[in-house]
Amino acid sequence: MTARLRKFLGTDTFLPYWLLLPSIIFIGVFFLMPLFNAILLAFRSDAGSFTLDYFKKMVADVRFIEALKYTFFLAITIVPLQVVTALAMALLVNTGFRGSKFFLYIFALPLGISDLAAGLIWLSIFTQHGFLNSILYALGIIDKPIYYISYQNIGLTFLAVVAAEHWRATAIVMVILVAGLQMISKDYMEAAEVLGARGWKKIWYVILPLLKPSLQSALIIRTIFALQTFAVVLALAGDIIPVLSGEAYFWHFLYRNSHIASAYAVFLMVISIGMTWFYLRFLRSRMEVIRG
Amino acid sequence: MSYPRILRRTLLYMSVLTFVLWVLVPIFFIGISSFTPRNEIYKWPKPLLPSHFSIDTMRFFLNSYGVLNSLLNSVWVALLTLAFTLAVGAPAGYAVARFYFRGREGFRMGILITRMFPTALLAVPLAVTFIRWGLYDTLIGVALIHTAMALPFAVIITTGIFMGVPKDLEEAAMTLGCSRLGAFARVALPLALPGLAAAAMFTFVISWNEVFAATILTVHNRTLPAHILTTIQASPLYFRFAGGFFMILPTLFFMFLIRRYLFHMWGGATAER
């Protein structure tokens, strides 16, 4: 009996499940358990009863509204900028001019650069005696350094963060779009050309609708990560610009309060799910309109 | 060539050049900042190029308290992450690539959904759990959470890699007397090796770059990004610039090595959505 059972378990019917087992256990321990614990930390008081105190404390904190505002503004500024830039890069490379492969790799370089490093890179540009001020001085445009990063110039500080994040994470969007462009069948392109679609018309009426699944993936991935923007802001702007992830970090790291840190984490998760749902719904219905 | 054609070519190359400069110039800036003599960083007006090439700043960075230690920690964490991720993720990738079984699509969906988890949602509760388990402030603890973050990528990438190895070859080997495991080890594995190496390097880069979880989960055993982040307000500008440059050196190198696989990876990720 055991021998037969062992033989049965060793067949191809069970093999895939054995192979999946480690990752399923891993997902259980490192995704589902933290999710469960985060909800407990955020909603359960030390006495063990359900409470909204931590959320109330989170919302009442002076930096919460600011953090929510800046996180939201960063996301809605950076993501569209990235999609437009990445689309331009991807379409350029897709024309297949001589050397396009080589330039594609250069465009993809920031993919390997962390948010912290990107923040530091752009700090060397935007700091008081940094490269931007030096260049403007050399061109005779300014004679005193401009303070891009300071409480007095929050608008400029915000733009500095946008510049750094735009620079760092456009590559991911571009790679997704290039992969999407490569999957578009040549037949569509030929048909479009036979029917007289050229240049912008071809891009607008043929390529973009076919690229929609890739655009959707890129938008979802980028928005979720843009909502978590953290180290770029900290490296470039210190605590001048509060963001949600940064608040979770400060509550855990400085104030040693994992309840409120978890409340922030759960809040971020809820926003991420909401945004994903919005994109899936919004973009799908648009696609049906185009098909219909 | 006709006139409009030349005009179009010129426009094309000019736009390409603009993007190239946009990507490369900041990297160039951090590079020269790291090799500028320390006192020149604060000079005004600052010359665009340093007066001379100097390793003074780099040396200061590497000799600063805690840097060398955190650098070693980073390498260990990244290597552990790489080992864990491949050990856990590659079998799953193989299963999804080779077999049709009940729950396959569900598993793939689940893997994709895990990518939406904010890092804070994993790191904060795991810090509490790890204190109980004795994994808080250990390199293994950090490597485990990095594995969790790299796992979705690893499964997606290895699925693509094993799909690229023809099933027929393995079946032929089994017909010729190889066991299932033998066929995998002697036929599929060697063919998948370059792809797996690329996946390994990608995992290394994910771990090397990660800062939020590494900072939350450690106190003394910081990784390099965690060390730089926690000391950032107190460190001089030249320390930060040298740190930034040092952190991107290995990743740029790895990204160059695996450049051919990048599109394969993300293309696969998109196709499965």
Interface residues (C-beta under 8 A of the other chain):
Chain A: D12 T13 L15 P16 Y17 L19 L20 P22 S23 I24 F26 I27 F30 F31 M33 P34 L35 N37 A38 L40 L41 A88 M89 L92 T95 F97 F103 Y105 I106 F107 A108 L109 P110 L111 G112 I113 S114 D115 L116 A117 G119 L120 I121 W122 L123 S124 I125 T127 H129 G130 F131 N133 S134 I135 Y137 A138 P145 W167 I172 V175 I176 V178 A179 G180 Q182 M183 P213 S214 Q216 S217 I221 I224 L227 Q228 F230 A231 L234 A235 G238 S245 A248 Y249 H252 F253 S258 A261 S262 Y264 A265 V266 L268 M269 S272 I273 T276
Chain B: R9 L12 Y13 S15 V16 F19 V20 W22 V23 L24 P26 I27 F29 I30 S33 I41 Y42 K43 W44 P45 K46 P47 L48 A87 V88 G89 P91 A92 Y94 A95 V96 R98 F99 F101 R104 F107 G110 I111 T114 R115 M116 F117 P118 T119 A120 L121 L122 V124 P125 L126 A127 V128 T129 L144 I145 T147 A148 L151 V155 R180 V205 W208 N209 E210 V211 F212 T215 I216 P225 I228 L229 I232 Q233 L237 R240 F241 G243 G244 M247 I248 T251 L252 F254 M255 F256 R259 L262 F263 W266 G267 A269 T270 A271 R273
